[in-house]
Amino acid sequence: MTDVAPVRAFWEGLGLPGLYDVHTHFLAPPVERKVHAVFDAAGPKIGRPWPIRYRLPVEERVALLREMGVRRFSTLPYAHRPGIAGFLNEWAAGFKRDVPESLWSATFYPEPGAGDYVAASIEAGVEVFKVHVQVGEFDLDDPLLTPAWGALEDAGTPVVVHAGHAPVGNDFTGPAPMARLLAAHPRLTVVAAHLGAPDYLDFADLAARHERVHLDTTMVFTDFWDADYPDGLTERLRDLQPRVLLGTDFPTIPYPYAHQLESLARLDLGEDWLRDVCWHNGMRLLGPA
């Protein structure tokens, strides 16, 4: 695929050994089909046409990431209702066994026993969790999640949280729920997906106040995102350099993988910033394969 050469040229030009992408998705086939249908329909949770560029079999997607030089990447299942987290987590564990360089990912939902299965997942070696309140429609500080957040806080295991209003917000999204969560669990290791779009500065403030809060770049600054970025955002990202992580949303993106990288380079924050974002920060947070 012609998408490979520009990706490799990007990280080779920075003198990196590859890329560390904390926000990619691999889902169990029946769940993935439903997710793709939502994107194809451009329904109320998407809000616009969203053609999926990398609609490939799982094996071909893994091979493509390897060929592009993405050395570590996540699966990031996200539970959208009670009772499904176990199925999603079991599939993700199998993916980890088959693809050892992937980040062992898991999810949880506000339901009885969530704290127990999150603690068991941590003990088993899960490296990163994902929750998606725009899709799951739940409060981050739901009391049913208190034991889960406590276990994650104690372990320091990162959680990628889609908490921002983009692409379509609801009563559960935005910086306020995240602020409440961090007030109760200030030592949580959180990665705010999409830089918390569109409330970029509010999520940057949370990262400035909480040393374990990170931001991922997923889809932000691309031509497709078409956002109105606030003044001072790039300066804040420079200040937060050690806690900004590369994320892409591969494979459900409507443009070549390299476009995300080019979009970050256009910020003109320097090669050291790009090296940290695209490799070193992920290594520090999640480690090597």
Disulfide bonds with the S-S distance in Angstrom:
none
